Amino acid sequence: MFNQRHFWLGFCLHNWMLGGG
């Protein structure tokens, strides 16, 4: 099982960037 936190951080960052900051 991979690091879930790493995945969540990447997911949040992606959404944040898509939202335009």
C-alpha positions in Angstrom: 0.0 0.0 0.0 1.5 3.3 -1.2 1.6 6.5 0.8 -1.9 7.8 0.8 -0.8 11.2 2.0 1.4 11.7 -1.0 -1.5 10.9 -3.3 -3.8 13.2 -1.4 -1.3 16.1 -1.5 -0.9 15.6 -5.3 -4.7 15.5 -5.7 -5.3 18.7 -3.7 -2.4 20.5 -5.6 -3.9 19.4 -8.9 -7.4 20.7 -8.0 -5.8 23.9 -6.6 -4.0 24.5 -9.8 -7.1 23.8 -11.9 -9.0 26.2 -9.8 -6.6 28.9 -10.7 -5.1 29.3 -7.2 
